Structures are given as C-alpha cells and as structure tokens.
C-alpha cells in the first residue's frame, strides 16, 4: 500500500507514523526508488544529529575537563541503542502480533526476524524503515545526557539508558506510532514531540532530582567552555533535523517538503525570539542564547511538522522561543532543579507545546492539512492532552523505578574527587585539552 499523505482521506491524518507501521500485507507493494532514496538520506541526517551534532553541542556547553565524557556518552549510547534496536526494541515498537498490542508490540521481529532483502513497509524496504526508526531511538536517550552532565557515573549512564529504552521508549513508540492505544485515539505526533521530546524531558527531571545538583548550583557555576563548539554542533542539529521531520513523511513528496519548510521557519523564528528576549533582559545577545532558541524551535515544531503550514510554523516557533526561554529560568531559579543543559525546559516543554498546538494550527484555516473528519479543535486538543499526560506520567514513574534498580547495581553520582578532577580523566583516562 503506497502511502501518499496528500491523497489519503482526512480521518487518517491524525495518526502520524502509524500510517506506515510495518504490515505483512505490504510485502506485495512496489518499491519506490525516490522515496527509498529520500529515507536513506534522512536516516543519515538523523544520525548526523547525534554524531557529531548533539555531541559537539553538549561538549561546548560543559567545562573543558568534561568534554570527552559528554562525547563518550553520546557515542556509546548510539552503539548500545543500535544493538538493542536489532535484538528487541524494533519488535516491541512495531510488531503488531503481540497479545497486548494496545500496550506493547510482540516478539515476532526480534533480530529482524522475517525482514529480508525484498521486505517492504509501504513502498520502501523495511530494512530502511528499521534504520530510520533506529536513529530516533539513538538520539532520544542521548538528549538526556545534557541534563546530568558533569556528575553522573559512566556505568550508571549506560545501565539507565539501556533500561530506559526497553521500558519507556519502546512502549511509548508503540503507543503512538506502532498501532497502540494512543494511535487508536488519533494522537497527532508526526516526528516525536511525545515519543522523543516529552519522554526524554520528563525523565531527566527524575534523574537530576535523584542525583542532586552540581556543586555551586545555581550561583557559582562555570560558564560554557566553548560557545563556538556549541554553535557548530547546533548548526549540525539544524541540518540533521530536516531528516528528523521531513523524513517522517516516509516519502519524497509535498508533505515532506512542507515539513521541511515549517521546521526551518520555526527554528529561525524561535532563535530570533529567544535572543531578542535575552538582549532586552541582559543587555547583550549571546551565541549560546540564539542557538538554544533554535533547538527550542526545532523541538516545538517536531510533533506538528507534518500537519501545519507556514503560518503554523511561524506561530509555533514564536511560542517555543517564548515559553521555553522562561521555562529555563523557572526550572532552575524557582524550583532549583539543576537540569544542566535545559533538556526539560527546551525539549520536554517544547515537545508538549508543539503537540498541543498541532491541534490548533493543523486546521485548514491556518494552512494545515485539516483535522480528522468530525473532530473539532477542542476535541483534538483533548486527545493531544491525554497523550501528553499519559506519556509524562509513565516516563516519570518508570524512570524512578529504573533509577532505583540502577542504583542497586552501581553508584549513580560521581564522587566529589572525581567531579573535581573531571569526568574525562576520572572515567576515561583521557583529556581533550593539554594545558
């Protein structure tokens, strides 16, 4: 069944990637070379977001003695998530043969069982769909690294991230994109506002509250050691995000083109919004500020990118820039939560806002594709809010349990001596700068 988002009936539009979840019946379809080439490219772009984009973005924001630690976290998580995706996660997320299909997928696709050279998902090879979705599983736990940098033990990062992918990412991915209960409700999450950003953003709050704040938080912290390095990483994230959002159309068509357009508009708008607020508040516009605004705009547009038009892209970017900017201050200065690199405020809040705004700016009057037939804006908002609340609750609860189990295997927080020495030397015996 070839999927064309421009021609299918409106009631299907609220399902996002569920539309192209693997279906045994699709094996009779015909390969589309153009669509396959685009998703192959998108897969490379999304991996480019993590390695090297996210790694460099985070590395520039920490102290010089912790640069390699952050890079090691991102690289190791990429390798670990890839193997887990092959062994188990893809099946849990996208196999529809399980007895509890509304909650979790089955085990019919472990180790890519039944996926051969000719297997298709829609009109692209299922191996390509497998790889594309793998890159989402890679970047999601890597995003969380930014919250606990400079104080979480390397062993704890690996154990926690492994269990998090199994018990949080895979089930939520199935709920929204794999035919689970939220997909049946019609939740609109085109590219991961809930699956990626809300899960990661919520979970890090539990992690950092359990770990405790950095020494000197919030008044005596070292500034980012290399804003220039962060900007380079941010630029890579911006480019890679086109694969993230436009690739989620799973076809080389107008839907992918509009998703790319609104992604760019939102990122640019949020960047300018953030830096203007910062300029007015502190008297100087910063490089760190403008690139953080860019990430906020990208995270906020992600769930809505396949449903809204240019007006929606602009308004969602504006909302993301304003709300995420003030969320950073509220998290750190009101609640005294040391989310080091603002993962919750930027990704968690941004993803949830974008999920809700998809119901508003997805309507035709704003240039969107339209809501499912018979659905009002208020009704779709209720569906979106239900999905967001359910995923936030599950992410928080399961993260707490996973952290408890992880702490029984290894100490979560680095010792004061290790923190003072720096995570690079303490855990990896290397350092990036010789001075």
Residue pairs with C-beta under 8 A, 6 or more apart in sequence:
1 23
1 25
1 26
1 29
1 122
2 29
2 30
2 32
2 122
2 123
3 19
3 20
3 122
3 123
3 250
3 251
4 251
4 253
5 13
5 19
5 249
5 251
5 253
5 255
5 306
5 369
6 253
6 254
6 255
8 19
9 373
10 369
10 370
10 371
10 372
10 373
11 372
11 373
11 374
12 19
12 372
13 188
13 307
13 369
13 370
13 371
13 372
14 186
14 187
14 188
14 371
14 372
14 375
14 380
14 383
15 183
15 186
15 187
15 188
16 176
16 177
16 183
16 187
16 188
16 189
16 190
16 191
16 248
16 306
17 176
17 177
17 190
17 191
17 248
17 250
18 176
18 177
18 178
18 179
18 183
20 121
20 122
20 129
20 250
21 94
21 96
21 121
21 177
21 178
21 179
22 94
22 95
22 96
22 109
22 121
22 126
22 129
23 96
23 121
26 120
26 121
26 122
27 118
27 119
27 120
29 120
29 122
29 123
30 123
31 120
31 123
31 124
31 125
32 123
32 124
32 251
34 252
35 122
35 123
35 124
35 250
35 251
35 252
36 123
36 124
36 125
36 128
37 252
38 247
38 251
38 252
38 256
39 124
39 128
39 129
39 132
39 247
39 250
40 128
41 243
41 247
42 132
42 242
42 243
42 244
42 246
42 247
43 128
43 131
43 132
43 134
43 135
43 243
43 247
44 243
45 239
45 240
45 241
45 242
45 243
45 244
45 247
46 132
46 135
46 136
46 138
46 139
46 240
46 243
46 244
46 247
47 78
47 135
47 138
47 240
48 236
48 239
48 240
48 243
49 135
49 139
49 236
49 237
49 240
49 241
49 243
49 244
50 74
50 78
50 135
50 138
50 139
50 142
51 74
51 75
51 78
52 233
52 236
53 233
53 234
53 235
53 236
53 237
53 239
53 240
54 74
54 139
54 142
54 143
54 145
54 233
54 237
55 70
55 71
55 74
55 75
55 233
56 229
56 230
56 232
56 233
56 236
57 230
57 233
57 234
57 236
57 237
57 291
57 295
58 70
58 74
58 145
58 146
58 149
58 230
58 233
58 341
59 67
59 70
59 71
59 226
59 229
59 230
59 233
60 224
60 225
60 226
60 227
60 228
60 229
60 230
60 231
60 232
60 233
61 146
61 149
61 224
61 230
61 288
61 340
61 341
62 69
62 70
62 149
62 150
62 224
62 225
62 340
63 150
63 222
63 225
63 422
64 225
64 226
64 422
64 432
64 433
65 421
65 422
65 423
65 424
65 425
65 431
66 149
66 150
66 422
66 423
66 424
67 225
67 424
67 432
67 433
68 423
68 424
68 428
68 430
68 431
68 432
69 149
69 150
69 154
69 422
69 423
69 424
69 427
69 428
70 145
70 149
72 154
72 427
72 428
73 142
73 145
73 149
73 154
73 157
74 142
74 145
76 157
76 158
77 138
77 141
77 142
77 145
77 157
77 158
77 161
78 138
78 142
80 158
80 161
80 162
81 89
81 134
81 137
81 138
81 141
81 161
81 165
82 134
82 138
84 137
84 162
84 165
84 166
85 130
85 133
85 134
85 137
86 111
86 112
87 110
87 111
88 107
88 110
88 166
88 170
89 137
89 165
89 166
89 169
89 170
90 109
90 112
90 130
90 133
90 134
91 105
91 106
91 107
91 108
91 109
91 110
91 113
92 104
92 105
92 106
92 107
92 166
92 170
92 171
92 174
93 105
93 133
93 169
93 170
93 173
93 174
93 177
93 178
94 105
94 109
94 133
94 173
94 174
94 177
94 178
95 105
95 106
95 107
95 108
95 109
95 178
96 105
96 106
96 178
96 179
97 105
97 106
97 108
98 104
98 105
98 106
98 107
98 108
99 106
101 179
101 180
102 180
102 181
102 184
103 171
103 174
103 175
103 180
103 181
104 170
104 171
104 174
104 180
105 170
105 174
105 178
105 179
108 114
109 115
112 127
112 130
115 126
115 127
115 130
117 125
117 127
118 125
119 125
119 126
119 127
120 126
121 128
121 129
122 129
122 250
122 251
123 251
124 250
129 250
132 247
132 250
133 173
135 243
136 173
136 192
136 195
136 196
136 244
137 165
137 169
137 173
139 196
140 165
140 169
140 192
140 195
140 196
140 199
140 200
141 161
141 164
141 165
141 169
141 200
143 196
143 197
143 200
143 343
143 347
144 161
144 164
144 200
144 203
144 204
144 207
144 343
145 157
146 204
146 340
146 341
146 342
146 343
147 204
147 207
147 208
147 339
147 340
147 341
147 343
147 344
148 157
148 204
148 207
148 208
148 211
148 340
149 340
149 341
150 214
150 340
150 419
150 423
151 211
151 212
151 214
151 413
151 414
151 419
152 207
152 211
152 412
152 413
152 414
153 410
153 411
153 412
153 413
153 414
153 427
154 423
154 427
154 428
155 410
156 406
156 407
156 410
156 411
156 412
156 413
159 406
159 409
159 410
160 207
160 402
160 403
160 406
163 402
163 405
163 406
164 203
164 398
164 399
164 402
167 398
167 401
167 402
168 199
168 203
168 394
168 395
168 398
168 399
168 402
169 195
169 199
171 180
171 394
172 194
172 195
172 199
172 391
172 394
172 395
173 195
174 180
175 181
175 182
175 183
175 387
175 390
175 391
176 182
176 183
176 187
176 189
176 194
176 195
176 387
177 183
177 189
177 195
182 194
182 386
182 387
182 390
182 391
185 383
185 386
185 387
186 372
186 375
186 380
186 383
187 194
187 383
187 384
187 386
187 387
188 303
188 304
188 307
188 355
188 358
188 359
188 362
188 380
188 383
188 384
189 195
189 303
189 355
189 358
189 387
190 245
190 248
190 259
190 302
190 303
190 304
190 305
190 306
190 307
190 358
191 244
191 245
191 247
191 248
191 259
191 302
191 303
191 305
191 306
192 244
192 248
192 302
192 303
192 351
193 299
193 300
193 302
193 303
193 304
193 350
193 351
193 352
193 354
193 355
193 358
194 303
194 351
194 352
194 355
194 387
194 388
194 391
195 391
196 302
196 347
196 351
197 299
197 302
197 303
197 347
197 348
197 350
197 351
197 352
197 354
198 348
198 351
198 352
198 355
198 388
198 391
198 392
198 395
199 391
199 395
200 343
200 347
200 348
201 343
201 344
201 346
201 347
201 348
201 349
201 350
201 351
201 352
202 344
202 348
202 391
202 392
202 395
202 396
202 399
203 395
203 396
203 399
204 339
204 343
204 344
204 348
205 337
205 339
205 344
205 348
205 396
206 396
206 399
206 400
206 403
207 399
207 403
208 337
208 338
208 339
208 340
209 337
210 400
210 403
210 407
210 412
211 412
211 413
212 338
212 413
213 336
213 337
213 338
214 221
214 338
214 340
214 419
215 416
215 419
217 336
217 338
218 332
218 333
218 336
218 338
224 230
224 288
227 286
227 287
227 288
228 287
230 287
230 288
230 291
231 287
231 291
234 291
234 294
234 295
237 294
237 295
237 298
238 267
238 294
238 298
241 263
241 267
241 298
241 302
242 260
242 263
242 264
244 263
244 302
245 259
245 260
245 263
245 301
245 302
245 305
245 306
246 256
246 257
246 259
246 260
246 263
246 305
247 256
248 259
248 305
248 306
249 255
249 256
249 259
249 306
255 306
255 369
258 306
258 309
259 305
259 306
261 310
261 313
262 301
262 304
262 305
262 308
262 309
262 310
262 312
262 313
262 316
263 298
263 301
263 302
263 305
263 313
264 313
265 310
265 313
265 314
265 317
266 297
266 298
266 300
266 301
266 313
266 314
266 316
266 317
266 320
267 294
267 297
267 298
267 301
267 317
268 294
268 297
268 317
269 297
269 313
269 314
269 317
269 318
269 321
270 293
270 294
270 296
270 297
270 298
270 300
270 317
270 318
270 320
270 321
270 324
271 290
271 291
271 293
271 294
271 297
271 321
272 290
272 293
272 321
273 293
273 317
273 318
273 320
273 321
273 322
273 325
274 289
274 290
274 292
274 293
274 294
274 296
274 321
274 324
274 325
275 285
275 286
275 289
275 290
275 293
276 285
277 321
277 322
277 325
278 284
278 285
278 286
278 289
278 325
279 285
292 328
292 342
292 346
293 321
293 324
293 325
295 346
295 347
296 320
296 321
296 324
296 325
296 346
296 350
297 316
297 317
297 320
297 321
297 350
299 320
299 324
299 346
299 347
299 350
299 351
299 354
300 316
300 317
300 319
300 320
300 324
300 350
300 351
300 353
300 354
300 357
301 308
301 313
301 316
301 317
301 320
301 354
302 350
302 351
302 354
303 351
303 354
303 355
303 358
304 312
304 316
304 354
304 355
304 357
304 358
304 361
304 362
305 313
306 369
307 358
307 361
307 362
307 368
307 369
308 316
308 358
308 361
308 362
308 366
308 367
308 368
308 369
309 361
309 366
309 367
309 368
310 367
311 361
311 366
311 367
312 357
312 361
312 362
312 366
312 367
312 368
315 357
315 361
315 366
316 353
316 354
316 357
316 361
319 353
319 357
320 350
320 353
320 354
323 349
323 350
323 353
324 345
324 346
324 349
324 350
324 353
327 344
327 345
327 346
327 349
328 342
328 345
328 346
330 345
331 337
331 339
331 342
331 344
331 345
332 338
332 339
337 344
339 345
352 388
352 392
355 384
355 387
355 388
356 381
356 384
356 385
356 388
358 384
359 371
359 377
359 380
359 381
359 383
359 384
360 366
360 377
360 381
361 367
361 368
362 368
362 369
362 370
362 371
362 380
363 370
363 371
363 377
364 370
371 377
371 380
372 380
375 383
403 412
406 412
414 423
414 426
414 427
417 426
418 426
418 427
419 426
422 431
424 430
424 431
424 432
425 431
